[in-house]
Amino acid sequence: MSELLFLPLGGSGEIGMNLNLYGCDGRWLMVDCGVTFPGDDMPGVDSILPDPRFIAERRKQLVGLVLTHGHEDHLGAVAWLWPKLGCPVYATPFTAALLKRKLVERNLIKDVKLHLVEPGKTLKLGPFAVDYVGITHSIPESHSLAIRTRHGTVLHTGDWKLDPEPLVGPPTDAAAFERLGQEGVLALVCDSTNALSPGTSGSEGALRQSLIELVARETRRVCITTFASNVARIDTVAKVAAATGRRLCVVGRSLWRILECARETGYLQDLPELLHEDEVGYLPPGDVLFLVTGCQGEPRGALSRIAYGEHRHVGLKRGDLVIFSSRQIPGNERRIGQVVNRLAADDIRVVTWSDAFVHVSGHPCQDELRRYYAWARPRIAVPVHGEIRHLKRHVELAREAGVSETVLIENGAMVRLAPGPAEIVDRVPSGRLLVEGSRIHGDDAGPLRARKRAAFNGALVAAVALDHNDELAAPVRLSALGLF
């Protein structure tokens, strides 16, 4: 192929399940390979994977899989899909530590060629030279990728935010992004999760102080639930416990796994002694702070089992407090509500992000997006990692920032970035694979997929119809998406 192509097979038109491909000179580079999790309408399904059939049929052309960071929606599918890909995998030490444990579970640790990448170094993979550029997120070693080709440089942001006080890891390397902008960025493929939100995402340092003040007022048991992979929040909760004179009890296997990986790679070295769930029965209520999994209402998460009185070691009583240091992922509202209502039925108080300052996002809001665009100054903007409403608003923000070309896409839309103007030039099969226990199967040609496609296409028609600044490109994009 004499073109530079971008092709998302997951993570565009949705949040989660990221799988992105770049094509150049007959070779493909994969960036991230993640999962998403089922909602209430998919009982029995443990997780959902992107369908890799397009690249699996071209596995000999795949030069490698590069991981931006260690969150499940970016690496959780690797151990399931790697047998279809067979390519080398590249990750920084913390991300690699997380992945190794997944490969062990799937009996792949001896098969996968997992290469450690030193942060700040350059990978040479076929026609691609990939620079890792450090950026702040809620997990250590998050990176944007500067993907250099003979057609130009693509800046793939990964998940990110701007935080002057991130607490775990260094702040974003603004100077590095400014240098890239000065050198010339052909395209910016950018996180859209908070494109609808004005202002900034907030600082982990400020959140820590807020949680200290909240917990310090309590005399009963306090339970904080968050994402297990939010290493910055784990550190924050540990510091909250120390500042308020409480012992920290960690409840949930995924939290202990993250802690093990963090310590193994040099993070969270100064935490106080942590208690296991079977060690707290003797402690007075005001002397313990629980950190638990299950902030999305997962039926097997620790918080759900505690709420329903099914946990072997941990229970809450009337007047105790549960803090959701997280936000709802779309689709999880019902089961989170069920857990909250179960707690309320037992007169256990609940505080969420809408009640008090108990959470900051790991993704950029509008002011942060504007700063990134000012640094990078790309010719082309390709919003990803968002639903259609997020992508459309991101397109507007990019144009306001002076970007001359924007492309609104969904999974399976092949975008030519160069040569010539950016446009959708083809559509390839994309979809979902369902994990049930140790089995993977398709979504039965998917009523689910058909519903999602119809919803996206309807929104896209409306979006492009209103797109007065892109009248020439609109028919090309609509026909490429199968709408004409």
MIVEX-993798 format. One record per residue (C-alpha): x, y, z; residue in three letters. Coordinates in nm, 3 decimals. Layout:
east=X	north=Y	up=Z	marlum=ala .
...
//
This chain:
east=0.000	north=0.000	up=0.000	marlum=met .
east=0.135	north=0.342	up=-0.099	marlum=ser .
east=-0.095	north=0.519	up=0.144	marlum=glu .
east=-0.092	north=0.584	up=0.519	marlum=leu .
east=-0.408	north=0.433	up=0.659	marlum=leu .
east=-0.584	north=0.434	up=0.994	marlum=phe .
east=-0.836	north=0.163	up=1.078	marlum=leu .
east=-1.013	north=0.122	up=1.414	marlum=pro .
east=-1.160	north=-0.221	up=1.485	marlum=leu .
east=-1.271	north=-0.118	up=1.834	marlum=gly .
east=-1.304	north=0.198	up=2.042	marlum=gly .
east=-1.458	north=0.432	up=1.782	marlum=ser .
east=-1.827	north=0.495	up=1.826	marlum=gly .
east=-1.799	north=0.345	up=2.176	marlum=glu .
east=-1.593	north=0.378	up=2.492	marlum=ile .
east=-1.369	north=0.079	up=2.557	marlum=gly .
east=-1.249	north=-0.221	up=2.353	marlum=met .
east=-0.975	north=-0.024	up=2.179	marlum=asn .
east=-0.803	north=-0.185	up=1.881	marlum=leu .
east=-0.640	north=0.042	up=1.622	marlum=asn .
east=-0.441	north=-0.033	up=1.308	marlum=leu .
east=-0.205	north=0.178	up=1.101	marlum=tyr .
east=-0.112	north=0.067	up=0.750	marlum=gly .
east=0.191	north=0.175	up=0.547	marlum=cys .
east=0.402	north=0.017	up=0.268	marlum=asp .
east=0.223	north=-0.316	up=0.287	marlum=gly .
east=0.263	north=-0.351	up=0.664	marlum=arg .
east=0.030	north=-0.300	up=0.960	marlum=trp .
east=0.097	north=-0.177	up=1.313	marlum=leu .
east=-0.154	north=-0.248	up=1.589	marlum=met .
east=-0.201	north=-0.005	up=1.879	marlum=val .
east=-0.378	north=-0.152	up=2.184	marlum=asp .
east=-0.605	north=-0.454	up=2.207	marlum=cys .
east=-0.864	north=-0.416	up=2.481	marlum=gly .
east=-1.195	north=-0.543	up=2.612	marlum=val .
east=-1.524	north=-0.397	up=2.716	marlum=thr .
east=-1.764	north=-0.544	up=2.967	marlum=phe .
east=-2.124	north=-0.658	up=2.917	marlum=pro .
east=-2.425	north=-0.473	up=3.041	marlum=gly .
east=-2.733	north=-0.615	up=3.206	marlum=asp .
east=-2.870	north=-0.742	up=2.871	marlum=asp .
east=-2.591	north=-0.999	up=2.829	marlum=met .
east=-2.613	north=-1.247	up=3.117	marlum=pro .
east=-2.341	north=-1.509	up=3.123	marlum=gly .
east=-2.097	north=-1.301	up=2.919	marlum=val .
east=-1.775	north=-1.221	up=3.108	marlum=asp .
east=-1.618	north=-0.974	up=2.865	marlum=ser .
east=-1.640	north=-0.855	up=2.506	marlum=ile .
east=-1.352	north=-0.848	up=2.257	marlum=leu .
east=-1.308	north=-0.668	up=1.925	marlum=pro .
east=-1.334	north=-0.895	up=1.622	marlum=asp .
east=-0.981	north=-0.904	up=1.470	marlum=pro .
east=-1.067	north=-1.097	up=1.153	marlum=arg .
east=-0.937	north=-0.825	up=0.917	marlum=phe .
east=-0.587	north=-0.823	up=1.063	marlum=ile .
east=-0.588	north=-1.194	up=1.152	marlum=ala .
east=-0.621	north=-1.266	up=0.779	marlum=glu .
east=-0.316	north=-1.041	up=0.726	marlum=arg .
east=-0.112	north=-1.153	up=1.025	marlum=arg .
east=0.203	north=-1.194	up=0.813	marlum=lys .
east=0.188	north=-0.821	up=0.743	marlum=gln .
east=0.151	north=-0.729	up=1.111	marlum=leu .
east=0.482	north=-0.594	up=1.242	marlum=val .
east=0.379	north=-0.571	up=1.606	marlum=gly .
east=0.132	north=-0.474	up=1.875	marlum=leu .
east=0.223	north=-0.164	up=2.075	marlum=val .
east=0.042	north=-0.098	up=2.405	marlum=leu .
east=-0.010	north=0.258	up=2.527	marlum=thr .
east=-0.088	north=0.163	up=2.890	marlum=his .
east=-0.224	north=-0.106	up=3.117	marlum=gly .
east=-0.599	north=-0.050	up=3.140	marlum=his .
east=-0.829	north=-0.340	up=3.052	marlum=glu .
east=-0.988	north=-0.155	up=2.760	marlum=asp .
east=-0.642	north=-0.128	up=2.604	marlum=his .
east=-0.472	north=-0.461	up=2.685	marlum=leu .
east=-0.740	north=-0.692	up=2.823	marlum=gly .
east=-0.797	north=-0.873	up=2.491	marlum=ala .
east=-0.432	north=-0.950	up=2.415	marlum=val .
east=-0.421	north=-1.288	up=2.591	marlum=ala .
east=-0.747	north=-1.391	up=2.420	marlum=trp .
east=-0.668	north=-1.273	up=2.067	marlum=leu .
east=-0.291	north=-1.318	up=2.039	marlum=trp .
east=-0.320	north=-1.673	up=1.896	marlum=pro .
east=-0.501	north=-1.517	up=1.598	marlum=lys .
east=-0.226	north=-1.254	up=1.557	marlum=leu .
east=0.107	north=-1.420	up=1.642	marlum=gly .
east=0.296	north=-1.089	up=1.646	marlum=cys .
east=0.554	north=-0.946	up=1.889	marlum=pro .
east=0.410	north=-0.730	up=2.167	marlum=val .
east=0.570	north=-0.413	up=2.306	marlum=tyr .
east=0.498	north=-0.259	up=2.646	marlum=ala .
east=0.664	north=-0.056	up=2.921	marlum=thr .
east=0.755	north=-0.242	up=3.244	marlum=pro .
east=0.437	north=-0.181	up=3.446	marlum=phe .
east=0.209	north=-0.259	up=3.152	marlum=thr .
east=0.415	north=-0.570	up=3.077	marlum=ala .
east=0.384	north=-0.685	up=3.438	marlum=ala .
east=0.005	north=-0.670	up=3.411	marlum=leu .
east=0.005	north=-0.847	up=3.076	marlum=leu .
east=0.235	north=-1.127	up=3.191	marlum=lys .
east=-0.016	north=-1.234	up=3.453	marlum=arg .
east=-0.288	north=-1.255	up=3.190	marlum=lys .
east=-0.064	north=-1.456	up=2.960	marlum=leu .
east=0.010	north=-1.699	up=3.243	marlum=val .
east=-0.363	north=-1.751	up=3.297	marlum=glu .
east=-0.403	north=-1.838	up=2.926	marlum=arg .
east=-0.088	north=-2.058	up=2.914	marlum=asn .
east=0.073	north=-1.822	up=2.662	marlum=leu .
east=0.364	north=-1.684	up=2.861	marlum=ile .
east=0.617	north=-1.901	up=2.672	marlum=lys .
east=0.467	north=-1.827	up=2.331	marlum=asp .
east=0.424	north=-1.449	up=2.323	marlum=val .
east=0.734	north=-1.245	up=2.244	marlum=lys .
east=0.686	north=-0.963	up=2.492	marlum=leu .
east=0.941	north=-0.684	up=2.452	marlum=his .
east=1.000	north=-0.428	up=2.727	marlum=leu .
east=1.006	north=-0.068	up=2.609	marlum=val .
east=1.201	north=0.187	up=2.808	marlum=glu .
east=0.983	north=0.499	up=2.840	marlum=pro .
east=1.102	north=0.772	up=2.609	marlum=gly .
east=1.265	north=0.533	up=2.363	marlum=lys .
east=1.193	north=0.477	up=1.993	marlum=thr .
east=1.080	north=0.148	up=1.836	marlum=leu .
east=1.158	north=0.069	up=1.472	marlum=lys .
east=0.892	north=-0.167	up=1.338	marlum=leu .
east=0.896	north=-0.207	up=0.961	marlum=gly .
east=0.800	north=0.127	up=0.802	marlum=pro .
east=0.702	north=0.269	up=1.141	marlum=phe .
east=0.921	north=0.445	up=1.397	marlum=ala .
east=0.731	north=0.477	up=1.725	marlum=val .
east=0.829	north=0.727	up=1.995	marlum=asp .
east=0.682	north=0.683	up=2.342	marlum=tyr .
east=0.591	north=1.026	up=2.485	marlum=val .
east=0.494	north=1.034	up=2.853	marlum=gly .
east=0.152	north=1.168	up=2.948	marlum=ile .
east=-0.055	north=1.169	up=3.266	marlum=thr .
east=-0.341	north=0.924	up=3.321	marlum=his .
east=-0.474	north=0.732	up=3.622	marlum=ser .
east=-0.226	north=0.448	up=3.578	marlum=ile .
east=0.155	north=0.453	up=3.560	marlum=pro .
east=0.346	north=0.466	up=3.232	marlum=glu .
east=0.071	north=0.599	up=3.008	marlum=ser .
east=0.206	north=0.722	up=2.677	marlum=his .
east=0.107	north=0.896	up=2.362	marlum=ser .
east=0.271	north=0.749	up=2.054	marlum=leu .
east=0.441	north=0.955	up=1.784	marlum=ala .
east=0.419	north=0.719	up=1.488	marlum=ile .
east=0.659	north=0.835	up=1.219	marlum=arg .
east=0.625	north=0.722	up=0.858	marlum=thr .
east=0.747	north=0.844	up=0.521	marlum=arg .
east=0.408	north=1.012	up=0.480	marlum=his .
east=0.432	north=1.207	up=0.803	marlum=gly .
east=0.388	north=1.174	up=1.178	marlum=thr .
east=0.068	north=1.057	up=1.346	marlum=val .
east=0.025	north=1.141	up=1.714	marlum=leu .
east=-0.187	north=0.871	up=1.880	marlum=his .
east=-0.275	north=1.010	up=2.222	marlum=thr .
east=-0.394	north=0.700	up=2.407	marlum=gly .
east=-0.581	north=0.783	up=2.729	marlum=asp .
east=-0.461	north=1.102	up=2.894	marlum=trp .
east=-0.530	north=1.410	up=3.100	marlum=lys .
east=-0.333	north=1.715	up=3.215	marlum=leu .
east=-0.263	north=1.711	up=3.588	marlum=asp .
east=-0.002	north=1.937	up=3.749	marlum=pro .
east=-0.008	north=1.712	up=4.058	marlum=glu .
east=-0.063	north=1.353	up=3.936	marlum=pro .
east=0.091	north=1.195	up=4.252	marlum=leu .
east=0.192	north=0.874	up=4.069	marlum=val .
east=0.439	north=0.928	up=3.787	marlum=gly .
east=0.561	north=1.254	up=3.633	marlum=pro .
east=0.339	north=1.528	up=3.488	marlum=pro .
east=0.276	north=1.537	up=3.114	marlum=thr .
east=0.584	north=1.620	up=2.908	marlum=asp .
east=0.443	north=1.936	up=2.748	marlum=ala .
east=0.776	north=2.032	up=2.590	marlum=ala .
east=0.790	north=1.703	up=2.401	marlum=ala .
east=0.448	north=1.764	up=2.246	marlum=phe .
east=0.541	north=2.120	up=2.156	marlum=glu .
east=0.852	north=1.990	up=1.979	marlum=arg .
east=0.641	north=1.746	up=1.783	marlum=leu .
east=0.411	north=2.029	up=1.682	marlum=gly .
east=0.707	north=2.233	up=1.562	marlum=gln .
east=0.836	north=1.935	up=1.361	marlum=glu .
east=0.495	north=1.886	up=1.203	marlum=gly .
east=0.210	north=1.650	up=1.296	marlum=val .
east=0.011	north=1.509	up=1.007	marlum=leu .
east=-0.274	north=1.368	up=1.217	marlum=ala .
east=-0.388	north=1.357	up=1.577	marlum=leu .
east=-0.584	north=1.045	up=1.677	marlum=val .
east=-0.724	north=1.156	up=2.009	marlum=cys .
east=-0.922	north=1.047	up=2.316	marlum=asp .
east=-1.277	north=1.189	up=2.314	marlum=ser .
east=-1.417	north=1.052	up=2.642	marlum=thr .
east=-1.478	north=1.393	up=2.805	marlum=asn .
east=-1.523	north=1.603	up=2.491	marlum=ala .
east=-1.866	north=1.708	up=2.617	marlum=leu .
east=-1.729	north=1.834	up=2.949	marlum=ser .
east=-1.609	north=2.196	up=2.983	marlum=pro .
east=-1.307	north=2.297	up=3.187	marlum=gly .
east=-1.050	north=2.048	up=3.308	marlum=thr .
east=-1.064	north=1.698	up=3.453	marlum=ser .
east=-0.922	north=1.797	up=3.793	marlum=gly .
east=-0.612	north=1.712	up=3.990	marlum=ser .
east=-0.549	north=1.397	up=4.190	marlum=glu .
east=-0.367	north=1.609	up=4.446	marlum=gly .
east=-0.673	north=1.826	up=4.510	marlum=ala .
east=-0.893	north=1.517	up=4.528	marlum=leu .
east=-0.670	north=1.365	up=4.795	marlum=arg .
east=-0.725	north=1.663	up=5.025	marlum=gln .
east=-1.100	north=1.652	up=4.967	marlum=ser .
east=-1.119	north=1.284	up=5.060	marlum=leu .
east=-0.909	north=1.342	up=5.371	marlum=ile .
east=-1.154	north=1.610	up=5.487	marlum=glu .
east=-1.453	north=1.388	up=5.415	marlum=leu .
east=-1.320	north=1.077	up=5.590	marlum=val .
east=-1.185	north=1.276	up=5.887	marlum=ala .
east=-1.543	north=1.372	up=5.981	marlum=arg .
east=-1.654	north=1.009	up=6.006	marlum=glu .
east=-1.662	north=0.790	up=6.318	marlum=thr .
east=-1.812	north=0.482	up=6.153	marlum=arg .
east=-1.668	north=0.240	up=5.899	marlum=arg .
east=-1.585	north=0.399	up=5.563	marlum=val .
east=-1.559	north=0.209	up=5.238	marlum=cys .
east=-1.413	north=0.363	up=4.920	marlum=ile .
east=-1.470	north=0.189	up=4.588	marlum=thr .
east=-1.287	north=0.271	up=4.266	marlum=thr .
east=-1.139	north=0.104	up=3.959	marlum=phe .
east=-0.876	north=-0.150	up=4.061	marlum=ala .
east=-0.641	north=-0.026	up=3.788	marlum=ser .
east=-0.649	north=0.336	up=3.911	marlum=asn .
east=-0.308	north=0.326	up=4.075	marlum=val .
east=-0.312	north=0.697	up=4.153	marlum=ala .
east=-0.639	north=0.651	up=4.343	marlum=arg .
east=-0.501	north=0.353	up=4.535	marlum=ile .
east=-0.214	north=0.573	up=4.649	marlum=asp .
east=-0.457	north=0.851	up=4.737	marlum=thr .
east=-0.678	north=0.622	up=4.948	marlum=val .
east=-0.372	north=0.488	up=5.131	marlum=ala .
east=-0.267	north=0.844	up=5.214	marlum=lys .
east=-0.622	north=0.928	up=5.324	marlum=val .
east=-0.613	north=0.634	up=5.566	marlum=ala .
east=-0.281	north=0.747	up=5.710	marlum=ala .
east=-0.392	north=1.111	up=5.742	marlum=ala .
east=-0.712	north=1.015	up=5.925	marlum=thr .
east=-0.556	north=0.760	up=6.159	marlum=gly .
east=-0.720	north=0.457	up=6.000	marlum=arg .
east=-0.581	north=0.120	up=5.891	marlum=arg .
east=-0.630	north=0.045	up=5.522	marlum=leu .
east=-0.791	north=-0.286	up=5.430	marlum=cys .
east=-0.776	north=-0.387	up=5.062	marlum=val .
east=-1.066	north=-0.605	up=4.945	marlum=val .
east=-1.065	north=-0.766	up=4.600	marlum=gly .
east=-0.820	north=-0.986	up=4.408	marlum=arg .
east=-0.781	north=-0.740	up=4.122	marlum=ser .
east=-0.665	north=-0.470	up=4.365	marlum=leu .
east=-0.403	north=-0.699	up=4.515	marlum=trp .
east=-0.286	north=-0.793	up=4.165	marlum=arg .
east=-0.243	north=-0.427	up=4.069	marlum=ile .
east=-0.057	north=-0.361	up=4.394	marlum=leu .
east=0.177	north=-0.651	up=4.323	marlum=glu .
east=0.255	north=-0.523	up=3.974	marlum=cys .
east=0.305	north=-0.167	up=4.096	marlum=ala .
east=0.550	north=-0.263	up=4.367	marlum=arg .
east=0.732	north=-0.500	up=4.133	marlum=glu .
east=0.800	north=-0.211	up=3.894	marlum=thr .
east=0.890	north=0.054	up=4.151	marlum=gly .
east=0.556	north=0.222	up=4.229	marlum=tyr .
east=0.366	north=0.254	up=4.560	marlum=leu .
east=0.680	north=0.183	up=4.760	marlum=gln .
east=0.585	north=0.406	up=5.053	marlum=asp .
east=0.243	north=0.265	up=5.139	marlum=leu .
east=0.173	north=0.179	up=5.502	marlum=pro .
east=0.113	north=-0.183	up=5.596	marlum=glu .
east=-0.206	north=-0.305	up=5.428	marlum=leu .
east=-0.457	north=-0.535	up=5.590	marlum=leu .
east=-0.630	north=-0.831	up=5.428	marlum=his .
east=-1.005	north=-0.867	up=5.461	marlum=glu .
east=-0.975	north=-1.145	up=5.722	marlum=asp .
east=-0.767	north=-0.923	up=5.953	marlum=glu .
east=-1.009	north=-0.643	up=6.038	marlum=val .
east=-1.277	north=-0.806	up=6.250	marlum=gly .
east=-1.114	north=-0.690	up=6.573	marlum=tyr .
east=-1.077	north=-0.325	up=6.470	marlum=leu .
east=-1.322	north=-0.059	up=6.600	marlum=pro .
east=-1.536	north=0.090	up=6.316	marlum=pro .
east=-1.357	north=0.424	up=6.324	marlum=gly .
east=-1.015	north=0.266	up=6.290	marlum=asp .
east=-1.055	north=0.104	up=5.947	marlum=val .
east=-1.085	north=0.231	up=5.590	marlum=leu .
east=-1.183	north=-0.022	up=5.324	marlum=phe .
east=-1.068	north=0.002	up=4.962	marlum=leu .
east=-1.287	north=-0.232	up=4.758	marlum=val .
east=-1.353	north=-0.336	up=4.400	marlum=thr .
east=-1.695	north=-0.320	up=4.234	marlum=gly .
east=-1.751	north=0.049	up=4.161	marlum=cys .
east=-1.947	north=-0.044	up=3.845	marlum=gln .
east=-2.185	north=-0.272	up=4.030	marlum=gly .
east=-2.020	north=-0.591	up=3.903	marlum=glu .
east=-2.215	north=-0.885	up=4.047	marlum=pro .
east=-1.894	north=-1.060	up=4.158	marlum=arg .
east=-1.724	north=-0.743	up=4.273	marlum=gly .
east=-1.646	north=-0.704	up=4.642	marlum=ala .
east=-1.889	north=-0.415	up=4.691	marlum=leu .
east=-2.187	north=-0.608	up=4.553	marlum=ser .
east=-2.113	north=-0.900	up=4.782	marlum=arg .
east=-2.078	north=-0.666	up=5.078	marlum=ile .
east=-2.404	north=-0.485	up=4.992	marlum=ala .
east=-2.598	north=-0.811	up=4.971	marlum=tyr .
east=-2.442	north=-0.955	up=5.286	marlum=gly .
east=-2.260	north=-1.226	up=5.093	marlum=glu .
east=-1.900	north=-1.134	up=5.173	marlum=his .
east=-1.725	north=-1.377	up=5.407	marlum=arg .
east=-1.524	north=-1.121	up=5.601	marlum=his .
east=-1.655	north=-0.768	up=5.543	marlum=val .
east=-1.992	north=-0.629	up=5.640	marlum=gly .
east=-2.139	north=-0.281	up=5.675	marlum=leu .
east=-2.399	north=-0.160	up=5.922	marlum=lys .
east=-2.641	north=0.126	up=5.964	marlum=arg .
east=-2.462	north=0.461	up=5.956	marlum=gly .
east=-2.152	north=0.336	up=5.776	marlum=asp .
east=-2.041	north=0.526	up=5.463	marlum=leu .
east=-1.964	north=0.407	up=5.108	marlum=val .
east=-1.784	north=0.650	up=4.876	marlum=ile .
east=-1.792	north=0.585	up=4.501	marlum=phe .
east=-1.460	north=0.738	up=4.389	marlum=ser .
east=-1.549	north=0.675	up=4.025	marlum=ser .
east=-1.807	north=0.761	up=3.763	marlum=arg .
east=-2.056	north=0.535	up=3.591	marlum=gln .
east=-1.953	north=0.377	up=3.264	marlum=ile .
east=-2.248	north=0.408	up=3.023	marlum=pro .
east=-2.449	north=0.086	up=3.037	marlum=gly .
east=-2.376	north=0.017	up=3.402	marlum=asn .
east=-2.633	north=0.254	up=3.550	marlum=glu .
east=-2.886	north=-0.015	up=3.637	marlum=arg .
east=-2.659	north=-0.248	up=3.827	marlum=arg .
east=-2.485	north=0.038	up=4.009	marlum=ile .
east=-2.829	north=0.162	up=4.108	marlum=gly .
east=-2.918	north=-0.181	up=4.240	marlum=gln .
east=-2.612	north=-0.184	up=4.465	marlum=val .
east=-2.680	north=0.170	up=4.588	marlum=val .
east=-3.041	north=0.084	up=4.665	marlum=asn .
east=-2.937	north=-0.230	up=4.852	marlum=arg .
east=-2.702	north=-0.022	up=5.066	marlum=leu .
east=-2.972	north=0.240	up=5.124	marlum=ala .
east=-3.216	north=-0.029	up=5.235	marlum=ala .
east=-2.978	north=-0.106	up=5.522	marlum=asp .
east=-2.939	north=0.264	up=5.607	marlum=asp .
east=-2.580	north=0.271	up=5.479	marlum=ile .
east=-2.496	north=0.616	up=5.347	marlum=arg .
east=-2.364	north=0.658	up=4.993	marlum=val .
east=-2.164	north=0.946	up=4.844	marlum=val .
east=-2.097	north=0.967	up=4.469	marlum=thr .
east=-1.920	north=1.217	up=4.242	marlum=trp .
east=-2.250	north=1.407	up=4.205	marlum=ser .
east=-2.275	north=1.458	up=4.582	marlum=asp .
east=-1.921	north=1.568	up=4.671	marlum=ala .
east=-1.570	north=1.605	up=4.529	marlum=phe .
east=-1.474	north=1.236	up=4.546	marlum=val .
east=-1.349	north=1.165	up=4.193	marlum=his .
east=-1.145	north=1.313	up=3.912	marlum=val .
east=-1.144	north=1.170	up=3.562	marlum=ser .
east=-0.840	north=1.030	up=3.386	marlum=gly .
east=-0.951	north=1.176	up=3.053	marlum=his .
east=-0.924	north=1.528	up=2.906	marlum=pro .
east=-1.202	north=1.782	up=2.922	marlum=cys .
east=-1.242	north=2.062	up=2.670	marlum=gln .
east=-0.975	north=2.299	up=2.802	marlum=asp .
east=-0.720	north=2.016	up=2.808	marlum=glu .
east=-0.808	north=1.917	up=2.451	marlum=leu .
east=-0.755	north=2.276	up=2.343	marlum=arg .
east=-0.409	north=2.283	up=2.504	marlum=arg .
east=-0.308	north=1.956	up=2.338	marlum=tyr .
east=-0.419	north=2.085	up=1.996	marlum=tyr .
east=-0.221	north=2.405	up=2.057	marlum=ala .
east=0.089	north=2.195	up=2.122	marlum=trp .
east=0.049	north=1.943	up=1.839	marlum=ala .
east=-0.101	north=2.166	up=1.566	marlum=arg .
east=-0.209	north=1.871	up=1.348	marlum=pro .
east=-0.337	north=1.901	up=0.993	marlum=arg .
east=-0.593	north=1.625	up=1.052	marlum=ile .
east=-0.801	north=1.536	up=1.358	marlum=ala .
east=-0.943	north=1.186	up=1.401	marlum=val .
east=-1.143	north=1.161	up=1.725	marlum=pro .
east=-1.163	north=0.811	up=1.878	marlum=val .
east=-1.248	north=0.656	up=2.217	marlum=his .
east=-1.600	north=0.791	up=2.245	marlum=gly .
east=-1.963	north=0.751	up=2.147	marlum=glu .
east=-2.095	north=0.947	up=1.849	marlum=ile .
east=-2.195	north=1.242	up=2.067	marlum=arg .
east=-1.839	north=1.263	up=2.203	marlum=his .
east=-1.680	north=1.226	up=1.860	marlum=leu .
east=-1.901	north=1.491	up=1.703	marlum=lys .
east=-1.827	north=1.746	up=1.976	marlum=arg .
east=-1.458	north=1.663	up=1.948	marlum=his .
east=-1.472	north=1.739	up=1.575	marlum=val .
east=-1.617	north=2.081	up=1.660	marlum=glu .
east=-1.342	north=2.146	up=1.916	marlum=leu .
east=-1.072	north=2.049	up=1.667	marlum=ala .
east=-1.208	north=2.290	up=1.410	marlum=arg .
east=-1.230	north=2.565	up=1.668	marlum=glu .
east=-0.862	north=2.496	up=1.736	marlum=ala .
east=-0.779	north=2.560	up=1.370	marlum=gly .
east=-0.751	north=2.203	up=1.240	marlum=val .
east=-0.820	north=2.209	up=0.868	marlum=ser .
east=-0.934	north=1.847	up=0.820	marlum=glu .
east=-1.148	north=1.631	up=1.048	marlum=thr .
east=-1.287	north=1.281	up=1.004	marlum=val .
east=-1.586	north=1.137	up=1.190	marlum=leu .
east=-1.558	north=0.757	up=1.202	marlum=ile .
east=-1.684	north=0.434	up=1.354	marlum=glu .
east=-1.524	north=0.091	up=1.387	marlum=asn .
east=-1.436	north=-0.063	up=1.051	marlum=gly .
east=-1.398	north=0.268	up=0.866	marlum=ala .
east=-1.063	north=0.277	up=0.686	marlum=met .
east=-0.925	north=0.631	up=0.673	marlum=val .
east=-0.658	north=0.740	up=0.428	marlum=arg .
east=-0.445	north=0.999	up=0.605	marlum=leu .
east=-0.199	north=1.053	up=0.319	marlum=ala .
east=-0.139	north=1.128	up=0.040	marlum=pro .
east=-0.415	north=1.371	up=-0.040	marlum=gly .
east=-0.698	north=1.486	up=0.183	marlum=pro .
east=-0.806	north=1.266	up=0.472	marlum=ala .
east=-1.114	north=1.058	up=0.391	marlum=glu .
east=-1.281	north=0.723	up=0.449	marlum=ile .
east=-1.184	north=0.502	up=0.157	marlum=val .
east=-1.316	north=0.161	up=0.256	marlum=asp .
east=-1.512	north=-0.035	up=0.513	marlum=arg .
east=-1.393	north=-0.365	up=0.659	marlum=val .
east=-1.565	north=-0.622	up=0.883	marlum=pro .
east=-1.573	north=-0.528	up=1.250	marlum=ser .
east=-1.774	north=-0.654	up=1.540	marlum=gly .
east=-1.757	north=-0.825	up=1.876	marlum=arg .
east=-1.654	north=-1.157	up=2.020	marlum=leu .
east=-1.808	north=-1.272	up=2.347	marlum=leu .
east=-1.616	north=-1.444	up=2.627	marlum=val .
east=-1.809	north=-1.694	up=2.837	marlum=glu .
east=-1.584	north=-1.875	up=3.080	marlum=gly .
east=-1.298	north=-2.009	up=2.868	marlum=ser .
east=-1.492	north=-1.992	up=2.539	marlum=arg .
east=-1.498	north=-1.723	up=2.272	marlum=ile .
east=-1.780	north=-1.699	up=2.020	marlum=his .
east=-1.933	north=-1.440	up=1.792	marlum=gly .
east=-2.239	north=-1.232	up=1.866	marlum=asp .
east=-2.445	north=-1.444	up=1.623	marlum=asp .
east=-2.405	north=-1.195	up=1.344	marlum=ala .
east=-2.535	north=-0.971	up=1.597	marlum=gly .
east=-2.871	north=-0.829	up=1.657	marlum=pro .
east=-2.656	north=-0.629	up=1.903	marlum=leu .
east=-2.425	north=-0.516	up=1.623	marlum=arg .
east=-2.718	north=-0.431	up=1.396	marlum=ala .
east=-2.877	north=-0.215	up=1.666	marlum=arg .
east=-2.548	north=-0.034	up=1.733	marlum=lys .
east=-2.490	north=0.018	up=1.359	marlum=arg .
east=-2.840	north=0.157	up=1.303	marlum=ala .
east=-2.805	north=0.392	up=1.599	marlum=ala .
east=-2.463	north=0.513	up=1.488	marlum=phe .
east=-2.564	north=0.556	up=1.124	marlum=asn .
east=-2.871	north=0.756	up=1.219	marlum=gly .
east=-2.663	north=0.985	up=1.436	marlum=ala .
east=-2.394	north=1.011	up=1.170	marlum=leu .
east=-2.642	north=1.113	up=0.899	marlum=val .
east=-2.765	north=1.391	up=1.126	marlum=ala .
east=-2.413	north=1.493	up=1.220	marlum=ala .
east=-2.289	north=1.513	up=0.862	marlum=val .
east=-2.605	north=1.688	up=0.743	marlum=ala .
east=-2.526	north=1.964	up=0.990	marlum=leu .
east=-2.161	north=1.966	up=0.890	marlum=asp .
east=-2.161	north=2.283	up=0.677	marlum=his .
east=-1.781	north=2.304	up=0.678	marlum=asn .
east=-1.733	north=1.965	up=0.515	marlum=asp .
east=-1.980	north=1.951	up=0.227	marlum=glu .
east=-1.747	north=1.778	up=-0.020	marlum=leu .
east=-1.633	north=1.504	up=0.215	marlum=ala .
east=-1.978	north=1.413	up=0.346	marlum=ala .
east=-2.098	north=1.205	up=0.045	marlum=pro .
east=-1.771	north=1.010	up=0.037	marlum=val .
east=-1.797	north=0.923	up=0.405	marlum=arg .
east=-2.162	north=0.827	up=0.387	marlum=leu .
east=-2.117	north=0.598	up=0.086	marlum=ser .
east=-1.811	north=0.440	up=0.244	marlum=ala .
east=-2.019	north=0.363	up=0.553	marlum=leu .
east=-2.283	north=0.187	up=0.344	marlum=gly .
east=-2.550	north=0.449	up=0.400	marlum=leu .
east=-2.617	north=0.508	up=0.026	marlum=phe .
//
